Amino acid sequence: MENHKVFRFRTLNELKEEVEKEGVRIDLTEDLSPLKQPVKIGRRTSSNSMAVLPMEGCDCNLDGSPSELTKRRYLRYAGGGSGLVWWEANTVVEEGKANPHALMLTRDNLGSFRELVQETRKAAKDKNGVSLIHILQLTHSGRYSRPVDAPEPMVAFRDPLLDPRNGVVRDDQVVSDDYLDALTGKFVEAALLAKEAGFDGVDIKAVHKYLVSELLGGFTRKGKYGGESLENRSRFLIQTVKAVRRAVGDDFIVACRLNVFDAHPYPYGFGCDRNDMWKWDSTEPVALIKMLVASGVDLLALSSSNPYYIYPQFGRPFDIPSLGVPAPKESQLAIIAQMFEFTRAAQKAAGSVPVIGNGYSWLRQYIPNAGAANLKSHSCSMVGLGRSSFAYPDAPHDIFTKGAMDPRKVCVTCSKCTQIMRDHGSTGCVVRDAGVYLPIYRKARAAAQANAEKDKK
């Protein structure tokens, strides 16, 4: 905790001095031109090198279709100037929803998705001349499934650290091989619907200990989807990528957002040193990235750690943690440098397949300086903004037209957007979009506190 600092940098030089003082690798440049460069993704080309990364809004209609609040978010992203919008988790089966208001594209609501995709394309073109690329994230929430108002976990294996937190008490909550065999077909069906709705591609989501991600750390799982063999533990992801690619053809993007470091101990985590869970072992993540590219993936984005557990910082450095989350001992800059190293290694492994960088939000108005430097050194191919896009969806527009981000509009990494989700409310920026999200935050916080009091009685 002694190294954890609140952001206090008034100039780029002050940030550079702190980077040098800590001895971490975070490159910074004043030449922002790399951010304007188009990027070839499969058979498509983005208008620039900036992307919106997926963040769940938990605000869809109960049938999985976009609500008015969902539409507002995506129209703001689309008009913000990014060349690519990576849509949030879209569950492929009802029992795999992370919350009752999760996105879920079906045959019955396809028209509402198609209409919103068309509206966002128009907004992007009208406001910034951008031909927007849309990626829909396909998921099964697994351990974190909550299709109604109570958790209904479905796990890849029993985990003594996570099970008590998730209500996993029986072996029959572990999904069977037969279930996984059939689930690949559900991802294919969702991908075909996404193509019909007008998306440019889909992501087979494998992050944050959701089902596909958890399988990668399934050293203790028996059968063809688990064990010491990476081939077995990645079998579901690879077979699903291949099946989706066959179904959608070559003119549709197949992407993967991948956890490369779980910050979770062996034999339950992926990408971690077997003797020290805090140390990244790149061997299997690099091998898996090469397998994904060979299987037909033409776009990658990374993440790390588990935001639902007590160590979420390797996926989202913060000034203020969510309630109950301890401040880490690492400095935010050290964490960001490590996340940049993940992406650097992934981009090298992926070759010509673009990797979208992440981990930028804490840098605030200096995001473009770090992002452009990473593009220039080929440490990534695009710069992705997650939480920052909740707060400042038009950051790319300001970068391209004004040459900088406005410090008065940036994400302040206060973790309130995460807290809303933990409290089962609809997620957005409480600070920069207070008119909409401050009342939602307060209502969700009050309900969570009332439930906590009820549980004590």
Protein Blocks (a to p, Z undefined) as FASTA:
>chain_A
ZZpccdfbfbfklmmmmmmmnopacdddfblklmmpccdehjbccfblcdcddddeklac
fkopacfklmmmmmmmmmnopabdcdddddfbfklpfbfkbccddfklmmmmmmmmmmmm
mmmmmmnopacddddddddekjmgcfblbdcdddfbdcfklmmmnopabfklpccfklmm
mmmmmmmmmmmmmmmnopabdcdddehhiaklmmmmmmmbgcjkgcjblklmmmmmmmmm
mmmmmmnojmbccdddddfbgopacfkbghiafklmkbccfklmmmmmmmmmmnopabdc
ddedjfkbmblmlmoccfbdcehiacdfbdfklmmmmmmmmmmmmmmmnomaccddehkl
mnmmmmmmmmmmmmmnopafbdcdfklmmmmmmlmmmmmmnopacfklmcehlolmmmmm
mnopacddfklmmmmmmmmmmmmmmmmmmmmmmmmZZ
